[in-house]
Amino acid sequence: MTDIGTSRVFRINPEALDLPERHGRATFTASRQPSSTLVVVAEGDVDMVNHRALARYVEGRILGSSRLVVDLRLVDFFGTAGFAALHNINVISCRHDVRWVLRAGRQVRRLLAICDPDGSLPLEASQSILDDLHAGACDRELLIGRNN
């Protein structure tokens, strides 16, 4: 007797590619760039509530791409469950033979410094002066220009 099982097959709906999806306190958007690059942007909080949704969101749109950019610079809170999502994205990218890079702000970089000290995830070099300043919450008024 043969075993019967299921397998996930994702098909890209081109009309839904640019539509944002909200999961918990995070919003995910995707767009196609020239040369088969998929850019996925997350903003808000990535935590236990929506970390699987982030990986599924990427998996559902990665077909047909040769490069993936996951942009987490607008993330306000990044929990340890988000780190699991990044590892899932890494596996998904390898499975589909897609090179990927992670753009991260301070919140994500702080967690990666603890959870990924060897740098196994493809983290892009810092491009923000705020990342280099190591500004914290107590510096918020200075950063938004209320230093009268």
JOKA-V939912 format. One record per backbone hydrogen bond with DSSP energy under -0.5 kcal/mol. CO is the residue of the C=O (numbers start at 1). NH is the residue of the N-H. E is the energy in kcal/mol with one decimal. If there is no record, write none. Layout:
co->CO nh->NH e->E
co->CO nh->NH e->E
//
This chain:
co->9 nh->11 e->-0.5
co->12 nh->14 e->-0.8
co->13 nh->16 e->-1.6
co->13 nh->17 e->-0.6
co->14 nh->17 e->-0.6
co->16 nh->19 e->-0.6
co->17 nh->30 e->-0.7
co->21 nh->23 e->-0.5
co->21 nh->28 e->-3.0
co->23 nh->26 e->-1.6
co->25 nh->45 e->-1.9
co->26 nh->23 e->-2.7
co->27 nh->43 e->-1.9
co->28 nh->21 e->-2.6
co->29 nh->41 e->-2.7
co->31 nh->39 e->-2.9
co->33 nh->37 e->-1.2
co->36 nh->38 e->-0.5
co->36 nh->66 e->-2.5
co->36 nh->67 e->-1.7
co->37 nh->33 e->-3.4
co->37 nh->39 e->-0.5
co->38 nh->40 e->-0.5
co->38 nh->69 e->-2.8
co->39 nh->31 e->-2.0
co->40 nh->71 e->-3.4
co->41 nh->29 e->-2.3
co->42 nh->74 e->-0.6
co->43 nh->27 e->-2.4
co->44 nh->76 e->-2.8
co->44 nh->77 e->-1.2
co->45 nh->47 e->-0.6
co->46 nh->79 e->-2.8
co->47 nh->50 e->-0.7
co->47 nh->51 e->-1.5
co->50 nh->54 e->-1.7
co->51 nh->55 e->-1.6
co->52 nh->56 e->-2.6
co->53 nh->57 e->-2.4
co->54 nh->58 e->-2.0
co->55 nh->59 e->-2.5
co->56 nh->60 e->-2.4
co->58 nh->61 e->-1.4
co->58 nh->62 e->-1.1
co->62 nh->65 e->-1.9
co->66 nh->99 e->-1.8
co->67 nh->38 e->-2.6
co->68 nh->101 e->-2.0
co->69 nh->40 e->-3.0
co->69 nh->71 e->-0.7
co->70 nh->72 e->-0.7
co->70 nh->103 e->-2.9
co->71 nh->42 e->-2.3
co->72 nh->75 e->-1.4
co->72 nh->105 e->-0.7
co->74 nh->44 e->-1.5
co->77 nh->46 e->-2.8
co->79 nh->82 e->-1.1
co->79 nh->83 e->-0.8
co->80 nh->84 e->-1.1
co->81 nh->85 e->-1.6
co->82 nh->86 e->-1.9
co->83 nh->87 e->-1.8
co->84 nh->88 e->-2.2
co->85 nh->89 e->-2.4
co->86 nh->90 e->-2.0
co->87 nh->91 e->-2.1
co->88 nh->92 e->-2.6
co->89 nh->93 e->-2.6
co->90 nh->94 e->-2.1
co->91 nh->95 e->-2.6
co->92 nh->96 e->-1.9
co->93 nh->98 e->-2.9
co->94 nh->97 e->-1.0
co->99 nh->68 e->-2.5
co->101 nh->70 e->-2.5
co->101 nh->103 e->-0.5
co->102 nh->104 e->-0.6
co->102 nh->124 e->-3.1
co->103 nh->72 e->-3.6
co->105 nh->109 e->-2.6
co->106 nh->110 e->-2.4
co->107 nh->111 e->-1.3
co->108 nh->112 e->-2.6
co->109 nh->113 e->-2.0
co->110 nh->114 e->-0.8
co->111 nh->114 e->-0.7
co->111 nh->115 e->-3.1
co->112 nh->116 e->-2.2
co->116 nh->119 e->-1.4
co->121 nh->123 e->-2.1
co->122 nh->102 e->-2.9
co->128 nh->132 e->-1.3
co->129 nh->133 e->-1.9
co->130 nh->134 e->-0.9
co->130 nh->135 e->-1.1
co->136 nh->139 e->-1.4
co->137 nh->140 e->-1.6
co->139 nh->143 e->-2.4
co->140 nh->144 e->-1.9
co->141 nh->146 e->-2.6
co->142 nh->145 e->-0.9
co->146 nh->148 e->-0.7
//
